[in-house]
């Protein structure tokens, strides 16, 4: 899918409907103050926990939250980083009461093997 910021991909496994609805979202845009602000504002507004991380050998910000919602408990992990003139966002989201460690470990494998182009 193409948007005004760059390119975004919404990836969901087969049979990923409610109630869990797991998905991985990847967005890439040219790095400039506006695109960086657009990709990080949501995490600040919704008070995600922010920590330092490394993705593809560059410094990244990791944002995490677990919040109740009208559709269940939302678990969200996102990485934002700048590499090769672009800003990257890689995010996992799913809804269920307990943390899904298998799903989060699989997402971690995606992040640790991600290569910015």
C-alpha positions in Angstrom: 0.0 0.0 0.0 1.4 3.4 -0.9 0.7 6.5 1.3 1.9 10.1 1.3 4.8 9.3 3.7 6.3 6.4 1.8 5.5 2.7 1.5 3.6 0.7 4.1 2.9 -3.0 4.4 0.3 -4.6 6.7 1.0 -8.3 7.2 -1.4 -10.6 8.8 -1.2 -14.4 9.0 -4.0 -16.6 7.6 -7.0 -16.8 10.0 -5.8 -13.8 11.9 -9.2 -12.4 12.7 -10.7 -11.5 16.0 -10.3 -11.9 18.9 -6.4 -12.0 18.6 -5.9 -10.3 15.2 -2.1 -10.4 15.1 -0.3 -8.3 12.5 3.0 -6.8 11.6 3.1 -3.4 10.1 6.2 -2.1 8.2 6.4 1.5 7.0 9.3 3.2 5.1 9.5 6.9 4.3 12.2 9.4 3.4 13.7 10.6 6.7 12.8 14.2 7.4 11.6 16.0 10.5 7.9 15.6 9.5 8.0 11.9 8.7 10.0 11.2 11.9 7.4 13.2 14.0 4.5 11.4 12.2 5.9 8.0 13.0 6.8 8.7 16.7 3.9 11.0 17.8 1.4 8.2 18.3 3.8 6.4 20.7 4.3 9.6 22.8 0.6 10.5 22.8 -0.4 7.0 24.0 2.4 6.9 26.5 4.2 3.8 25.2 7.3 2.8 27.2 10.4 3.9 25.2 13.8 2.2 25.3 16.9 2.2 23.2 17.5 -0.7 20.8 19.5 -1.6 17.7 18.1 -2.7 14.4 20.3 -3.6 11.4 23.3 -2.2 13.2 21.8 1.3 13.8 20.3 2.9 16.9 16.6 2.5 17.2 13.8 3.4 19.6 11.7 0.5 20.9 8.1 1.4 22.0 6.0 -1.0 24.0 2.6 -1.0 25.6 -0.1 -3.3 26.9 -3.5 -1.5 27.3 -7.1 -2.6 27.7 -9.3 -1.7 24.8 -13.0 -2.2 23.9 -11.9 -5.2 21.8 -9.6 -6.8 24.4 -6.1 -6.2 25.8 -3.8 -4.7 23.1 -0.2 -5.7 23.0 2.0 -3.5 20.8 5.8 -3.4 20.2 7.3 -1.0 17.6 10.8 -0.2 16.5 11.6 3.2 14.8 15.0 3.9 13.3 16.7 5.9 10.6 19.0 4.2 8.1 20.2 5.0 4.6 18.2 8.2 4.3 14.9 6.6 5.3 12.9 6.2 8.5 11.6 2.7 9.3 8.8 1.6 11.5 8.3 -2.1 12.3 5.4 -2.9 14.6 3.7 -6.0 16.1 0.1 -5.8 17.4 -2.3 -8.3 18.8 -5.2 -8.5 21.2 -5.5 -11.1 23.9 -5.4 -11.2 27.7 -2.0 -12.8 28.2 1.3 -12.0 26.5 1.9 -14.3 23.6 5.6 -15.1 24.0 5.8 -17.3 20.9 4.4 -14.5 18.7 6.7 -11.9 20.3 9.7 -14.2 19.8 8.8 -14.6 16.2 8.5 -10.9 15.8 11.9 -10.5 17.5 13.4 -12.8 14.9 11.9 -10.5 12.1 13.4 -7.4 13.7 16.9 -9.0 14.4 17.1 -10.2 10.7 15.7 -7.0 9.2 17.9 -5.3 6.6 17.3 -1.6 5.6 17.6 -1.0 1.9 
